[in-house]
């Protein structure tokens, strides 16, 4: 599973932050990694230099083998909390999707995924 790290112009994307984010994402998605080819991480500070509650945003987009991308977003007051929340959301979303796909296969139904 490849992890691509991106920040907006308001966030300094230093190696420590990238290592932390990569570790959180890898840990959260470890048991699902066989189904994931790439995860894109997008961090942003929506209010830049203004000090605002829940202005840090983490958007994660996972590319699954043979499936459309799955994306989630989480807002928090710190980048670390935003990454943790987005990683949890993405894990649940992919888990749900894979369960639905498995159920469809075992029943023999065709699954239509939303675009």
C-alpha positions in Angstrom: 0.0 0.0 0.0 1.5 3.3 -1.1 0.7 6.5 0.9 0.9 9.9 -0.8 1.1 12.9 1.5 -0.1 16.4 0.6 -0.5 19.6 2.5 -2.0 23.0 1.6 0.1 26.2 1.7 -0.9 26.8 5.4 0.7 23.6 6.7 4.4 23.0 6.9 4.7 19.4 5.6 7.9 18.4 7.4 9.2 14.9 7.7 8.0 14.4 11.3 4.4 15.1 10.3 4.6 12.9 7.2 6.1 10.1 9.3 3.3 10.4 11.9 0.5 10.5 9.3 2.0 7.6 7.4 2.2 5.6 10.6 -1.3 6.3 11.7 -2.7 5.4 8.3 -0.7 2.2 8.0 -1.7 1.1 11.4 -5.4 1.9 10.9 -5.6 0.1 7.5 -3.1 -2.7 8.2 -5.6 -5.6 8.1 -7.2 -4.1 4.9 -4.0 -3.3 3.1 -4.2 -6.3 0.8 -7.2 -4.6 -0.9 -5.7 -1.1 -1.0 -3.2 0.0 -3.7 -2.8 3.6 -2.6 -4.0 6.1 0.0 -3.8 9.9 -0.6 -3.6 12.1 2.4 -4.6 15.8 2.1 -4.1 18.0 5.1 -5.3 21.6 5.3 -5.8 24.4 7.7 -9.1 26.0 6.5 -8.7 29.3 8.5 -4.9 29.6 8.0 -3.5 32.0 10.7 -6.8 32.5 12.5 -7.2 30.4 15.6 -10.5 28.6 15.1 -12.1 25.5 16.5 -12.0 22.5 14.2 -10.3 24.2 11.3 -7.8 21.4 10.6 -9.0 19.1 7.9 -7.8 15.6 6.8 -9.1 14.1 3.7 -8.1 10.5 3.0 -8.8 8.8 -0.4 -8.1 5.1 -0.7 -7.8 3.3 -4.1 -9.1 -0.2 -3.9 -8.2 -2.9 -6.4 -10.8 -2.8 -9.3 -13.1 -0.4 -7.4 -13.8 3.3 -7.4 -11.9 5.4 -4.8 -13.3 5.7 -1.3 -12.9 9.1 0.4 -13.6 10.5 3.9 -13.0 13.8 5.6 -12.6 14.7 9.2 -12.3 18.1 10.9 -10.6 18.7 14.3 -8.8 21.3 16.3 -5.4 19.7 15.7 -3.9 17.9 12.7 -3.2 14.8 14.7 -6.8 14.5 15.8 -8.0 15.2 12.2 -5.8 12.4 10.9 -6.9 9.9 13.6 -10.5 10.7 13.0 -10.2 10.3 9.2 -8.2 7.1 9.5 -11.0 5.6 11.7 -13.7 6.7 9.3 -11.8 5.3 6.3 -11.3 2.0 8.1 -15.0 1.6 8.8 -16.0 2.7 5.3 -13.7 0.2 3.6 -14.6 -2.5 6.0 -18.3 -1.9 5.3 -17.7 -1.9 1.5 -15.7 -5.2 1.6 -18.4 -6.8 3.8 -21.1 -5.8 1.2 -19.0 -7.1 -1.6 -18.4 -10.4 0.2 -22.2 -10.7 0.9 -23.0 -10.0 -2.7 -20.5 -12.6 -3.9 -21.9 -15.3 -1.6 -25.4 -14.6 -2.7 -24.4 -14.2 -6.3 -26.0 -10.8 -6.7 -24.4 -8.0 -8.7 -23.3 -5.1 -6.6 -23.8 -1.6 -8.0 -21.5 0.9 -6.4 -22.3 4.6 -6.2 -20.1 6.8 -8.3 
